[in-house]
Amino acid sequence: MELKFKVAARIAKPVAEVFEAVADPAKLSAYFTTGGAKGRLETGATVEWDFADFPGAFPVHVIEVVERERIVLEWQASEGEAHNIEGSEPKDADYRTRVTMRFKSLDDGRTLVEISEEGWRENQGALGASYGNCQGWAQMLCAMKAWVEYGINLREGMYK
């Protein structure tokens, strides 16, 4: 069994604007990284993301960026609860998972965003972490849609 998932959403804005909502750290910080993002997503860069639900900035390694089409990231895997509300800490593992974001311009002017993540080991802790990350990426797409289309930050006050 390979632990991986894909989530998707349609955002009612042009692909250039939706892509920038992820690549630009100021824009990403406005709706997703509740503790802030530092560094533009560019091929070969290592940026930092911080979340109120997981305090402490951590590195995100940018593997590939194809403007308006794809962003490929790697980050530290965890083998424990992810996106927890109870306050228990996830356990870092000694490997990374890979996140691929795809952006596709649709005929009606909207943008299809697909986010997949893969690369966890096959154990119970990694399975739990993958479920948590799937929840987080689905939430990210909902938060992006609300922010890009309506200027609403859904994650405001959600974790702190």
OpenMM code with the backbone's topology and positions (N, CA, C; nanometers):
from openmm import Vec3, app, unit

residues = "MET GLU LEU LYS PHE LYS VAL ALA ALA ARG ILE ALA LYS PRO VAL ALA GLU VAL PHE GLU ALA VAL ALA ASP PRO ALA LYS LEU SER ALA TYR PHE THR THR GLY GLY ALA LYS GLY ARG LEU GLU THR GLY ALA THR VAL GLU TRP ASP PHE ALA ASP PHE PRO GLY ALA PHE PRO VAL HIS VAL ILE GLU VAL VAL GLU ARG GLU ARG ILE VAL LEU GLU TRP GLN ALA SER GLU GLY GLU ALA HIS ASN ILE GLU GLY SER GLU PRO LYS ASP ALA ASP TYR ARG THR ARG VAL THR MET ARG PHE LYS SER LEU ASP ASP GLY ARG THR LEU VAL GLU ILE SER GLU GLU GLY TRP ARG GLU ASN GLN GLY ALA LEU GLY ALA SER TYR GLY ASN CYS GLN GLY TRP ALA GLN MET LEU CYS ALA MET LYS ALA TRP VAL GLU TYR GLY ILE ASN LEU ARG GLU GLY MET TYR LYS".split()
positions = [
    Vec3(0.0844, -0.1175, 0.0000),
    Vec3(0.0000, 0.0000, 0.0000),
    Vec3(0.0886, 0.1234, 0.0000),
    Vec3(0.0676, 0.2080, -0.0975),
    Vec3(0.1428, 0.3326, -0.1069),
    Vec3(0.0594, 0.4445, -0.0463),
    Vec3(0.1157, 0.5171, 0.0514),
    Vec3(0.0440, 0.6263, 0.1168),
    Vec3(0.0592, 0.7529, 0.0340),
    Vec3(-0.0506, 0.7956, -0.0285),
    Vec3(-0.0508, 0.9180, -0.1075),
    Vec3(-0.1956, 0.9639, -0.1220),
    Vec3(-0.2133, 1.0908, -0.1593),
    Vec3(-0.3476, 1.1436, -0.1807),
    Vec3(-0.3416, 1.2588, -0.2790),
    Vec3(-0.4618, 1.2992, -0.3268),
    Vec3(-0.4757, 1.4170, -0.4128),
    Vec3(-0.6056, 1.4862, -0.3754),
    Vec3(-0.6006, 1.6196, -0.3627),
    Vec3(-0.7193, 1.7018, -0.3409),
    Vec3(-0.7220, 1.8072, -0.4512),
    Vec3(-0.8401, 1.8606, -0.4800),
    Vec3(-0.8509, 1.9585, -0.5891),
    Vec3(-0.9648, 2.0552, -0.5621),
    Vec3(-0.9553, 2.1721, -0.6233),
    Vec3(-1.0616, 2.2734, -0.6146),
    Vec3(-1.0520, 2.3649, -0.7355),
    Vec3(-1.1629, 2.4254, -0.7667),
    Vec3(-1.1697, 2.5253, -0.8735),
    Vec3(-1.1814, 2.6623, -0.8101),
    Vec3(-1.0916, 2.7514, -0.8491),
    Vec3(-1.0874, 2.8879, -0.7965),
    Vec3(-1.1308, 2.9812, -0.9092),
    Vec3(-1.2261, 3.0684, -0.8815),
    Vec3(-1.2831, 3.1560, -0.9846),
    Vec3(-1.1976, 3.2800, -1.0081),
    Vec3(-1.0736, 3.2563, -1.0437),
    Vec3(-0.9783, 3.3614, -1.0809),
    Vec3(-0.8838, 3.3040, -1.1849),
    Vec3(-0.8168, 3.3905, -1.2625),
    Vec3(-0.7217, 3.3432, -1.3641),
    Vec3(-0.6024, 3.2713, -1.3011),
    Vec3(-0.5439, 3.1816, -1.3779),
    Vec3(-0.4343, 3.0981, -1.3289),
    Vec3(-0.3180, 3.1816, -1.2753),
    Vec3(-0.2842, 3.2935, -1.3380),
    Vec3(-0.1723, 3.3757, -1.2907),
    Vec3(-0.1970, 3.4245, -1.1483),
    Vec3(-0.3177, 3.4676, -1.1188),
    Vec3(-0.3509, 3.5182, -0.9852),
    Vec3(-0.3515, 3.4058, -0.8809),
    Vec3(-0.4031, 3.2909, -0.9175),
    Vec3(-0.4074, 3.1770, -0.8254),
    Vec3(-0.2661, 3.1252, -0.7981),
    Vec3(-0.1847, 3.1153, -0.9026),
    Vec3(-0.0454, 3.0720, -0.8854),
    Vec3(0.0279, 3.1651, -0.7891),
    Vec3(0.0119, 3.2959, -0.8076),
    Vec3(0.0782, 3.3942, -0.7205),
    Vec3(0.0303, 3.3852, -0.5760),
    Vec3(-0.0935, 3.3437, -0.5554),
    Vec3(-0.1456, 3.3287, -0.4191),
    Vec3(-0.0694, 3.2220, -0.3416),
    Vec3(-0.0023, 3.1321, -0.4122),
    Vec3(0.0803, 3.0293, -0.3485),
    Vec3(0.2275, 3.0697, -0.3499),
    Vec3(0.2779, 3.1166, -0.4619),
    Vec3(0.4211, 3.1446, -0.4778),
    Vec3(0.4692, 3.2643, -0.3966),
    Vec3(0.3860, 3.3645, -0.3790),
    Vec3(0.4225, 3.4883, -0.3083),
    Vec3(0.4031, 3.4684, -0.1581),
    Vec3(0.5089, 3.4803, -0.0779),
    Vec3(0.4962, 3.4536, 0.0654),
    Vec3(0.3995, 3.5473, 0.1381),
    Vec3(0.3890, 3.6723, 0.0956),
    Vec3(0.2957, 3.7648, 0.1603),
    Vec3(0.1516, 3.7206, 0.1356),
    Vec3(0.1237, 3.6754, 0.0148),
    Vec3(-0.0118, 3.6294, -0.0168),
    Vec3(-0.0422, 3.4981, 0.0540),
    Vec3(0.0514, 3.4044, 0.0545),
    Vec3(0.0322, 3.2764, 0.1233),
    Vec3(0.0083, 3.2981, 0.2725),
    Vec3(0.0788, 3.3947, 0.3300),
    Vec3(0.0632, 3.4263, 0.4730),
    Vec3(-0.0724, 3.4876, 0.5036),
    Vec3(-0.1376, 3.5446, 0.4042),
    Vec3(-0.2660, 3.6112, 0.4258),
    Vec3(-0.3798, 3.5132, 0.4501),
    Vec3(-0.3628, 3.3857, 0.4075),
    Vec3(-0.4750, 3.2918, 0.4210),
    Vec3(-0.4362, 3.1513, 0.4651),
    Vec3(-0.3060, 3.1153, 0.4619),
    Vec3(-0.2703, 2.9761, 0.4895),
    Vec3(-0.1692, 2.9604, 0.6026),
    Vec3(-0.0508, 3.0131, 0.5861),
    Vec3(0.0533, 2.9953, 0.6877),
    Vec3(0.0254, 3.0920, 0.8023),
    Vec3(-0.0493, 3.0459, 0.9000),
    Vec3(-0.0986, 3.1313, 1.0087),
    Vec3(0.0131, 3.1949, 1.0898),
    Vec3(0.1334, 3.1406, 1.0827),
    Vec3(0.2491, 3.2013, 1.1483),
    Vec3(0.3397, 3.2739, 1.0506),
    Vec3(0.3075, 3.2665, 0.9216),
    Vec3(0.3828, 3.3387, 0.8197),
    Vec3(0.4661, 3.2498, 0.7302),
    Vec3(0.4956, 3.3027, 0.6124),
    Vec3(0.5828, 3.2369, 0.5149),
    Vec3(0.6956, 3.3334, 0.4816),
    Vec3(0.8157, 3.2791, 0.4656),
    Vec3(0.9318, 3.3600, 0.4298),
    Vec3(0.9976, 3.2983, 0.3083),
    Vec3(1.0098, 3.3762, 0.2012),
    Vec3(1.0767, 3.3318, 0.0802),
    Vec3(0.9782, 3.2940, -0.0289),
    Vec3(1.0069, 3.3434, -0.1481),
    Vec3(0.9243, 3.3118, -0.2649),
    Vec3(0.9532, 3.1692, -0.3109),
    Vec3(0.8497, 3.1007, -0.3582),
    Vec3(0.8670, 2.9651, -0.4086),
    Vec3(0.9290, 2.9710, -0.5474),
    Vec3(1.0589, 2.9383, -0.5530),
    Vec3(1.1364, 2.9349, -0.6767),
    Vec3(1.2208, 2.8097, -0.6766),
    Vec3(1.2420, 2.7513, -0.7930),
    Vec3(1.3204, 2.6287, -0.8045),
    Vec3(1.4531, 2.6420, -0.7302),
    Vec3(1.4817, 2.5443, -0.6452),
    Vec3(1.6077, 2.5398, -0.5718),
    Vec3(1.6079, 2.6143, -0.4394),
    Vec3(1.5059, 2.6916, -0.4113),
    Vec3(1.5009, 2.7698, -0.2865),
    Vec3(1.4598, 2.6810, -0.1695),
    Vec3(1.4990, 2.7230, -0.0518),
    Vec3(1.4453, 2.6679, 0.0722),
    Vec3(1.3795, 2.7837, 0.1437),
    Vec3(1.2496, 2.7712, 0.1665),
    Vec3(1.1723, 2.8765, 0.2304),
    Vec3(1.1284, 2.8281, 0.3679),
    Vec3(1.0674, 2.9182, 0.4459),
    Vec3(1.0158, 2.8793, 0.5771),
    Vec3(0.8670, 2.9051, 0.5839),
    Vec3(0.7960, 2.8090, 0.6398),
    Vec3(0.6538, 2.8239, 0.6690),
    Vec3(0.6341, 2.8025, 0.8178),
    Vec3(0.5440, 2.8773, 0.8756),
    Vec3(0.5122, 2.8661, 1.0179),
    Vec3(0.3603, 2.8608, 1.0315),
    Vec3(0.3125, 2.7753, 1.1185),
    Vec3(0.1689, 2.7597, 1.1411),
    Vec3(0.1413, 2.7697, 1.2908),
    Vec3(0.0334, 2.8362, 1.3271),
    Vec3(-0.0029, 2.8485, 1.4687),
    Vec3(-0.0300, 2.7119, 1.5303),
    Vec3(-0.0814, 2.6159, 1.4511),
    Vec3(-0.1096, 2.4835, 1.5050),
    Vec3(0.0160, 2.3975, 1.5189),
    Vec3(0.1258, 2.4361, 1.4559),
    Vec3(0.2563, 2.3711, 1.4708),
    Vec3(0.3611, 2.4787, 1.4874),
    Vec3(0.3661, 2.5431, 1.6048),
    Vec3(0.4566, 2.6582, 1.6231),
    Vec3(0.6017, 2.6233, 1.5934),
    Vec3(0.6699, 2.7192, 1.5357),
    Vec3(0.8094, 2.7034, 1.4988),
    Vec3(0.8216, 2.6869, 1.3490),
    Vec3(0.8869, 2.7820, 1.2844),
    Vec3(0.9029, 2.7771, 1.1395),
    Vec3(0.9820, 2.6537, 1.0994),
    Vec3(0.9478, 2.5972, 0.9852),
    Vec3(1.0215, 2.4818, 0.9357),
    Vec3(1.0519, 2.4989, 0.7879),
    Vec3(1.1576, 2.4327, 0.7401),
    Vec3(1.1992, 2.4505, 0.6011),
    Vec3(1.1097, 2.3753, 0.5026),
    Vec3(1.0879, 2.4399, 0.3894),
    Vec3(1.0180, 2.3799, 0.2762),
    Vec3(1.1149, 2.3899, 0.1585),
    Vec3(1.1499, 2.2759, 0.1025),
    Vec3(1.2481, 2.2699, -0.0064),
    Vec3(1.1742, 2.2724, -0.1397),
    Vec3(1.2039, 2.3724, -0.2205),
    Vec3(1.1356, 2.3894, -0.3487),
    Vec3(1.2147, 2.3136, -0.4554),
    Vec3(1.1576, 2.2069, -0.5045),
    Vec3(1.2239, 2.1201, -0.6019),
    Vec3(1.2100, 2.1747, -0.7430),
    Vec3(1.0877, 2.2209, -0.7768),
    Vec3(1.0646, 2.2697, -0.9130),
    Vec3(0.9482, 2.3679, -0.9137),
    Vec3(0.9636, 2.4734, -0.9908),
    Vec3(0.8544, 2.5669, -1.0154),
    Vec3(0.8466, 2.5906, -1.1654),
    Vec3(0.7296, 2.5651, -1.2218),
    Vec3(0.7009, 2.5990, -1.3608),
    Vec3(0.5896, 2.7022, -1.3518),
    Vec3(0.6233, 2.8261, -1.3831),
    Vec3(0.5315, 2.9390, -1.3688),
    Vec3(0.3927, 2.9068, -1.4231),
    Vec3(0.2918, 2.9282, -1.3397),
    Vec3(0.1496, 2.9116, -1.3742),
    Vec3(0.1094, 2.7677, -1.4051),
    Vec3(0.1978, 2.6698, -1.3766),
    Vec3(0.1659, 2.5303, -1.4057),
    Vec3(0.1861, 2.4359, -1.2882),
    Vec3(0.3023, 2.4475, -1.2222),
    Vec3(0.3362, 2.3449, -1.1232),
    Vec3(0.4336, 2.3989, -1.0190),
    Vec3(0.4142, 2.3531, -0.8951),
    Vec3(0.5093, 2.3771, -0.7859),
    Vec3(0.5307, 2.2419, -0.7189),
    Vec3(0.6572, 2.2017, -0.7038),
    Vec3(0.6911, 2.0759, -0.6384),
    Vec3(0.7761, 2.1086, -0.5158),
    Vec3(0.7311, 2.0606, -0.4001),
    Vec3(0.7967, 2.0878, -0.2721),
    Vec3(0.8313, 1.9571, -0.2027),
    Vec3(0.9299, 1.9628, -0.1140),
    Vec3(0.9547, 1.8524, -0.0211),
    Vec3(0.9683, 1.9118, 0.1174),
    Vec3(0.9165, 1.8383, 0.2160),
    Vec3(0.9307, 1.8810, 0.3544),
    Vec3(0.9390, 1.7604, 0.4453),
    Vec3(0.9798, 1.7872, 0.5676),
    Vec3(1.0012, 1.6820, 0.6661),
    Vec3(0.8743, 1.6013, 0.6884),
    Vec3(0.8866, 1.4711, 0.6767),
    Vec3(0.7738, 1.3836, 0.7075),
    Vec3(0.7559, 1.3766, 0.8583),
    Vec3(0.6350, 1.3485, 0.8989),
    Vec3(0.6120, 1.3183, 1.0400),
    Vec3(0.5402, 1.1849, 1.0451),
    Vec3(0.5579, 1.1182, 1.1544),
    Vec3(0.4902, 0.9906, 1.1753),
    Vec3(0.4160, 1.0008, 1.3071),
    Vec3(0.3114, 1.0766, 1.3047),
    Vec3(0.2292, 1.0992, 1.4223),
    Vec3(0.1131, 1.1866, 1.3826),
    Vec3(0.0395, 1.2327, 1.4807),
    Vec3(-0.0782, 1.3145, 1.4531),
    Vec3(-0.0378, 1.4445, 1.3856),
    Vec3(-0.1068, 1.4805, 1.2816),
    Vec3(-0.0852, 1.6077, 1.2133),
    Vec3(-0.2098, 1.6929, 1.2290),
    Vec3(-0.1934, 1.8236, 1.2247),
    Vec3(-0.3032, 1.9186, 1.2398),
    Vec3(-0.3856, 1.8867, 1.3628),
    Vec3(-0.3129, 1.8603, 1.4728),
    Vec3(-0.3845, 1.8270, 1.5948),
    Vec3(-0.4368, 1.9514, 1.6635),
    Vec3(-0.5407, 1.9347, 1.7375),
    Vec3(-0.5989, 2.0447, 1.8127),
    Vec3(-0.5713, 2.0253, 1.9612),
    Vec3(-0.5455, 1.9015, 2.0021),
    Vec3(-0.5240, 1.8720, 2.1434),
    Vec3(-0.3905, 1.9223, 2.1962),
    Vec3(-0.2942, 1.9500, 2.1072),
    Vec3(-0.1655, 2.0017, 2.1505),
    Vec3(-0.0554, 1.8979, 2.1549),
    Vec3(-0.0816, 1.7703, 2.1246),
    Vec3(0.0247, 1.6713, 2.1220),
    Vec3(0.1124, 1.6970, 2.0001),
    Vec3(0.2394, 1.6715, 2.0148),
    Vec3(0.3352, 1.7026, 1.9095),
    Vec3(0.3515, 1.5868, 1.8115),
    Vec3(0.3558, 1.6168, 1.6808),
    Vec3(0.3865, 1.5120, 1.5834),
    Vec3(0.5334, 1.4727, 1.5955),
    Vec3(0.5640, 1.3491, 1.5578),
    Vec3(0.7025, 1.3017, 1.5629),
    Vec3(0.7648, 1.3164, 1.4254),
    Vec3(0.8761, 1.3909, 1.4173),
    Vec3(0.9464, 1.4026, 1.2900),
    Vec3(1.0104, 1.2694, 1.2547),
    Vec3(1.0153, 1.2412, 1.1258),
    Vec3(1.0805, 1.1220, 1.0745),
    Vec3(1.2048, 1.1669, 0.9973),
    Vec3(1.2872, 1.0716, 0.9580),
    Vec3(1.4140, 1.1053, 0.8925),
    Vec3(1.4044, 1.1005, 0.7396),
    Vec3(1.2935, 1.1452, 0.6869),
    Vec3(1.2753, 1.1499, 0.5413),
    Vec3(1.1768, 1.2612, 0.5082),
    Vec3(1.1638, 1.2909, 0.3797),
    Vec3(1.0726, 1.3952, 0.3341),
    Vec3(0.9589, 1.3344, 0.2513),
    Vec3(0.8477, 1.4057, 0.2499),
    Vec3(0.7408, 1.3741, 0.1560),
    Vec3(0.7439, 1.4790, 0.0452),
    Vec3(0.6806, 1.4466, -0.0656),
    Vec3(0.6793, 1.5362, -0.1815),
    Vec3(0.5365, 1.5849, -0.2069),
    Vec3(0.5246, 1.7159, -0.2222),
    Vec3(0.3976, 1.7813, -0.2512),
    Vec3(0.4047, 1.8374, -0.3930),
    Vec3(0.3057, 1.8058, -0.4740),
    Vec3(0.2988, 1.8602, -0.6095),
    Vec3(0.1688, 1.9377, -0.6238),
    Vec3(0.1812, 2.0640, -0.6608),
    Vec3(0.0649, 2.1493, -0.6867),
    Vec3(0.0599, 2.1756, -0.8364),
    Vec3(-0.0556, 2.1484, -0.8953),
    Vec3(-0.0748, 2.1713, -1.0387),
    Vec3(-0.1840, 2.2762, -1.0570),
    Vec3(-0.1604, 2.3668, -1.1516),
    Vec3(-0.2514, 2.4775, -1.1804),
    Vec3(-0.2920, 2.4662, -1.3271),
    Vec3(-0.4226, 2.4622, -1.3535),
    Vec3(-0.4699, 2.4484, -1.4910),
    Vec3(-0.5774, 2.5530, -1.5170),
    Vec3(-0.5562, 2.6319, -1.6206),
    Vec3(-0.6547, 2.7307, -1.6630),
    Vec3(-0.7710, 2.6584, -1.7299),
    Vec3(-0.8923, 2.6897, -1.6848),
    Vec3(-1.0122, 2.6278, -1.7409),
    Vec3(-1.0770, 2.7207, -1.8433),
    Vec3(-1.1555, 2.6634, -1.9314),
    Vec3(-1.2188, 2.7405, -2.0389),
    Vec3(-1.3095, 2.8516, -1.9875),
    Vec3(-1.3636, 2.8360, -1.8688),
    Vec3(-1.4563, 2.9364, -1.8147),
    Vec3(-1.3856, 3.0466, -1.7346),
    Vec3(-1.2503, 3.0491, -1.7391),
    Vec3(-1.1743, 3.1530, -1.6698),
    Vec3(-1.1320, 3.1159, -1.5292),
    Vec3(-1.1850, 3.0048, -1.4773),
    Vec3(-1.1430, 2.9592, -1.3454),
    Vec3(-1.0110, 2.8823, -1.3552),
    Vec3(-0.9567, 2.8488, -1.2378),
    Vec3(-0.8333, 2.7721, -1.2305),
    Vec3(-0.8573, 2.6461, -1.1490),
    Vec3(-0.8180, 2.5326, -1.2034),
    Vec3(-0.8206, 2.4068, -1.1297),
    Vec3(-0.6869, 2.3921, -1.0590),
    Vec3(-0.6915, 2.3731, -0.9268),
    Vec3(-0.5707, 2.3495, -0.8483),
    Vec3(-0.5790, 2.2085, -0.7929),
    Vec3(-0.4775, 2.1278, -0.8205),
    Vec3(-0.4665, 1.9928, -0.7655),
    Vec3(-0.3421, 1.9864, -0.6784),
    Vec3(-0.3566, 1.9309, -0.5602),
    Vec3(-0.2438, 1.9146, -0.4689),
    Vec3(-0.2356, 1.7677, -0.4319),
    Vec3(-0.1193, 1.7083, -0.4546),
    Vec3(-0.0967, 1.5697, -0.4150),
    Vec3(0.0238, 1.5646, -0.3230),
    Vec3(0.0253, 1.4650, -0.2368),
    Vec3(0.1408, 1.4431, -0.1492),
    Vec3(0.1640, 1.2933, -0.1405),
    Vec3(0.2916, 1.2572, -0.1404),
    Vec3(0.3284, 1.1152, -0.1376),
    Vec3(0.4650, 1.0987, -0.0730),
    Vec3(0.4957, 0.9726, -0.0428),
    Vec3(0.6297, 0.9417, 0.0060),
    Vec3(0.6379, 0.8971, 0.1508),
    Vec3(0.5254, 0.8779, 0.2190),
    Vec3(0.5312, 0.8306, 0.3575),
    Vec3(0.5691, 0.6844, 0.3609),
    Vec3(0.6310, 0.6459, 0.4697),
    Vec3(0.6560, 0.5050, 0.4950),
    Vec3(0.5235, 0.4373, 0.5283),
    Vec3(0.5235, 0.3069, 0.5196),
    Vec3(0.4004, 0.2320, 0.5469),
    Vec3(0.3985, 0.1874, 0.6930),
    Vec3(0.3479, 0.2770, 0.7797),
    Vec3(0.3263, 0.2421, 0.9200),
    Vec3(0.2097, 0.3249, 0.9736),
    Vec3(0.1604, 0.2896, 1.0886),
    Vec3(0.0404, 0.3530, 1.1428),
    Vec3(0.0607, 0.5020, 1.1677),
    Vec3(0.1772, 0.5413, 1.2201),
    Vec3(0.2034, 0.6826, 1.2460),
    Vec3(0.2040, 0.7649, 1.1184),
    Vec3(0.2668, 0.7119, 1.0141),
    Vec3(0.2708, 0.7827, 0.8856),
    Vec3(0.1320, 0.7896, 0.8232),
    Vec3(0.0537, 0.6847, 0.8392),
    Vec3(-0.0834, 0.6861, 0.7879),
    Vec3(-0.1621, 0.7992, 0.8544),
    Vec3(-0.1516, 0.8118, 0.9857),
    Vec3(-0.2187, 0.9209, 1.0571),
    Vec3(-0.1713, 1.0573, 1.0109),
    Vec3(-0.0410, 1.0710, 0.9916),
    Vec3(0.0143, 1.1989, 0.9447),
    Vec3(-0.0338, 1.2310, 0.8044),
    Vec3(-0.0426, 1.1305, 0.7181),
    Vec3(-0.0897, 1.1547, 0.5813),
    Vec3(-0.2353, 1.2007, 0.5827),
    Vec3(-0.3179, 1.1436, 0.6683),
    Vec3(-0.4573, 1.1887, 0.6806),
    Vec3(-0.4617, 1.3341, 0.7271),
    Vec3(-0.3781, 1.3674, 0.8224),
    Vec3(-0.3729, 1.5052, 0.8713),
    Vec3(-0.3298, 1.6025, 0.7636),
    Vec3(-0.2296, 1.5651, 0.6845),
    Vec3(-0.1847, 1.6523, 0.5762),
    Vec3(-0.2914, 1.6642, 0.4675),
    Vec3(-0.3631, 1.5550, 0.4401),
    Vec3(-0.4721, 1.5610, 0.3428),
    Vec3(-0.5765, 1.6624, 0.3902),
    Vec3(-0.6099, 1.6576, 0.5181),
    Vec3(-0.7028, 1.7555, 0.5751),
    Vec3(-0.6471, 1.8966, 0.5592),
    Vec3(-0.5195, 1.9136, 0.5870),
    Vec3(-0.4568, 2.0456, 0.5783),
    Vec3(-0.4566, 2.1025, 0.4377),
    Vec3(-0.4270, 2.0182, 0.3386),
    Vec3(-0.4259, 2.0674, 0.2007),
    Vec3(-0.5672, 2.0973, 0.1512),
    Vec3(-0.6642, 2.0161, 0.1906),
    Vec3(-0.8033, 2.0463, 0.1536),
    Vec3(-0.8457, 2.1786, 0.2172),
    Vec3(-0.8059, 2.1986, 0.3420),
    Vec3(-0.8369, 2.3245, 0.4099),
    Vec3(-0.7659, 2.4414, 0.3413),
    Vec3(-0.6435, 2.4190, 0.2974),
    Vec3(-0.5691, 2.5241, 0.2273),
    Vec3(-0.6439, 2.5674, 0.1014),
    Vec3(-0.6962, 2.4702, 0.0251),
    Vec3(-0.7698, 2.5046, -0.0963),
    Vec3(-0.8971, 2.5833, -0.0646),
    Vec3(-0.9676, 2.5437, 0.0405),
    Vec3(-1.0874, 2.6186, 0.0821),
    Vec3(-1.0502, 2.7604, 0.1250),
    Vec3(-0.9420, 2.7718, 0.2031),
    Vec3(-0.8974, 2.9034, 0.2495),
    Vec3(-0.8505, 2.9892, 0.1323),
    Vec3(-0.7813, 2.9281, 0.0353),
    Vec3(-0.7370, 3.0026, -0.0825),
    Vec3(-0.8569, 3.0537, -0.1623),
    Vec3(-0.9558, 2.9693, -0.1813),
    Vec3(-1.0751, 3.0090, -0.2565),
    Vec3(-1.1433, 3.1279, -0.1885),
    Vec3(-1.1630, 3.1197, -0.0577),
    Vec3(-1.2296, 3.2282, 0.0158),
    Vec3(-1.1484, 3.3573, 0.0092),
    Vec3(-1.0147, 3.3458, 0.0199),
    Vec3(-0.9305, 3.4656, 0.0211),
    Vec3(-0.9174, 3.5264, -0.1184),
    Vec3(-0.8869, 3.4430, -0.2187),
    Vec3(-0.8650, 3.4940, -0.3543),
    Vec3(-0.9950, 3.5489, -0.4141),
    Vec3(-1.1058, 3.4794, -0.3925),
    Vec3(-1.2322, 3.5219, -0.4524),
    Vec3(-1.3037, 3.6316, -0.3722),
    Vec3(-1.2931, 3.6283, -0.2382),
    Vec3(-1.3754, 3.7171, -0.1548),
    Vec3(-1.2982, 3.7986, -0.0509),
    Vec3(-1.1678, 3.7754, -0.0384),
    Vec3(-1.0886, 3.8498, 0.0596),
    Vec3(-1.1117, 3.8071, 0.2027),
    Vec3(-1.1615, 3.6863, 0.2244),
    Vec3(-1.1909, 3.6349, 0.3582),
    Vec3(-1.0815, 3.5376, 0.4002),
    Vec3(-1.0279, 3.5545, 0.5220),
    Vec3(-0.9288, 3.4626, 0.5765),
    Vec3(-0.9996, 3.3617, 0.6661),
    Vec3(-1.0252, 3.2411, 0.6147),
    Vec3(-1.0955, 3.1378, 0.6909),
    Vec3(-1.0171, 3.0882, 0.8108),
    Vec3(-0.8847, 3.0959, 0.8063),
    Vec3(-0.8021, 3.0401, 0.9143),
    Vec3(-0.7759, 3.1397, 1.0272),
    Vec3(-0.8209, 3.2624, 1.0105),
    Vec3(-0.8030, 3.3635, 1.1144),
    Vec3(-0.8633, 3.3133, 1.2461),
    Vec3(-0.7800, 3.3032, 1.3486),
    Vec3(-0.8254, 3.2606, 1.4811),
    Vec3(-0.8587, 3.1133, 1.4938),
    Vec3(-0.8334, 3.0348, 1.3930),
    Vec3(-0.8702, 2.8939, 1.3954),
    Vec3(-0.7833, 2.8116, 1.4917),
    Vec3(-0.6563, 2.8485, 1.5045),
    Vec3(-0.5645, 2.7681, 1.5840),
    Vec3(-0.5023, 2.8428, 1.7013),
    Vec3(-0.5358, 2.9689, 1.7183),
    Vec3(-0.4789, 3.0419, 1.8322),
    Vec3(-0.5776, 3.1431, 1.8852),
] * unit.nanometer
topology = app.Topology()
chain = topology.addChain("A")
for resn in residues:
    res = topology.addResidue(resn, chain)
    for name in ("N", "CA", "C"):
        topology.addAtom(name, app.Element.getBySymbol(name[0]), res)
